[in-house]
Amino acid sequence: MKTTVNQSDFIKAFHDVGRGEQFTYNGLCALYDYFEEIDENMELDVIAICCEYIEYKNFKALKADYSDIKNINDLEEHTTVIKVDDKSFIIVSF
């Protein structure tokens, strides 16, 4: 049995399992849009998403975790990058 969720349901699901602070509001909106684009029928698994995706406020913050990455283009060669706003982005952990 499947339940279709909208953006509000998606965001609420993170808060319901205590992961509401894992991503910013805009980050959750960007993730929702990304998942809708790649597979609108995917199963929502909040914990799996939290384990697989990381939001960074800026490139400097990413460099603290991935010092070998030189720039965004280099990052995009290693993983999926989901733009949140002008500075922040979400990546698939690698």
C-alpha positions, -999 to 999 in steps of 0.1 A, spaced: 0 0 0 14 34 -9 6 69 3 13 99 -19 30 128 0 32 164 -9 60 188 0 44 196 34 40 159 42 76 153 32 89 180 56 66 168 84 79 133 81 114 145 90 101 164 121 79 134 131 110 111 134 132 138 151 152 147 120 136 181 113 169 198 119 190 176 97 183 199 67 172 235 64 136 242 53 149 252 19 171 221 19 141 199 25 122 217 -3 151 211 -27 153 174 -17 116 170 -23 118 186 -57 148 165 -66 131 132 -56 100 142 -74 121 148 -105 140 116 -104 113 92 -92 79 105 -81 70 70 -70 99 65 -47 94 52 -11 100 78 16 126 66 40 137 96 62 165 78 80 180 65 47 179 101 33 195 115 64 223 89 61 229 94 24 225 132 19 243 161 36 235 198 34 264 223 33 259 260 39 288 269 17 318 254 -1 341 262 28 321 239 50 323 211 25 361 215 23 363 206 61 349 172 52 364 167 17 397 186 15 406 170 -18 377 187 -36 388 218 -55 356 234 -66 319 227 -74 328 212 -108 352 188 -92 325 179 -66 300 172 -94 324 147 -109 323 127 -76 286 129 -65 252 144 -71 249 181 -61 215 195 -54 215 233 -53 195 248 -23 203 285 -29 231 307 -40 255 294 -14 242 261 1 238 227 -15 231 191 -7 253 162 -18 251 125 -18 278 114 8 308 97 -7 
